[in-house]
């Protein structure tokens, strides 16, 4: 998996990483990685909200990008 370096990385005190799943959590197509320079910056409410965003991306955002090499060849508009 690729790593994205950020200018604030050396000052990061908190991080939350949420996977973007498709096909009922059988394939990860990305992650949402949020950093903060504040210690213990993220709450359960933050996690729940970010998980909801990632679920929307997985359920709808990646339909158009379905590719056999991602294991998404069975994903169709009929699945909606």
C-alpha positions in Angstrom: 0.0 0.0 0.0 1.3 3.5 -0.9 2.2 6.0 1.8 1.4 9.7 1.4 3.8 12.0 3.2 2.4 15.2 4.6 4.1 18.3 5.7 2.5 18.0 9.2 3.5 14.4 9.6 6.3 15.2 12.1 3.8 17.1 14.2 1.0 14.5 14.1 -0.4 13.8 17.5 -3.6 11.9 16.5 -4.6 9.9 13.5 -7.7 8.1 12.4 -7.7 5.7 9.4 -11.0 4.3 8.0 -11.1 1.8 5.1 -13.4 2.2 2.1 -14.9 -1.2 1.4 -16.9 -2.5 -1.6 -18.7 -5.8 -2.2 -19.9 -6.2 1.3 -16.5 -5.6 2.8 -14.7 -8.1 0.6 -12.4 -5.6 -1.1 -10.8 -2.4 0.3 -10.4 0.2 -2.5 -9.0 3.0 -0.4 -8.6 4.5 3.0 -9.5 7.9 4.6 -6.5 9.0 6.7 -7.0 12.1 8.8 -4.2 13.5 11.0 -4.3 16.2 13.7 -1.6 18.1 15.6 -3.8 17.8 18.7 -3.4 14.9 21.0 -6.5 12.7 21.3 -8.3 14.9 18.7 -10.8 12.3 17.5 -13.9 11.0 19.3 -16.2 8.1 18.7 -18.6 10.5 17.0 -15.8 11.5 14.6 -15.1 7.8 13.9 -18.8 7.1 13.3 -19.1 10.1 10.9 -16.0 9.1 8.9 -17.1 5.5 8.7 -20.4 6.8 7.3 -18.6 8.8 4.6 -16.4 5.8 3.7 -19.5 3.6 3.5 -21.1 6.1 1.1 -17.9 6.1 -1.0 -17.8 2.3 -1.1 -21.5 1.9 -1.8 -21.8 4.6 -4.5 -18.6 6.3 -5.3 -16.7 3.4 -6.6 -19.4 1.8 -8.8 -18.2 3.8 -11.8 -14.6 2.7 -11.2 -15.4 -1.1 -11.1 -12.4 -3.0 -12.5 -11.8 -6.7 -12.7 -8.4 -6.4 -11.1 -10.1 -5.0 -8.0 -12.4 -8.0 -7.8 -15.4 -5.7 -8.7 -16.4 -7.4 -11.9 -19.7 -8.5 -10.4 -20.7 -4.9 -9.4 -23.4 -3.5 -11.6 -26.0 -0.7 -11.4 -28.6 -3.4 -10.8 -27.0 -4.0 -7.4 -28.3 -0.6 -6.2 
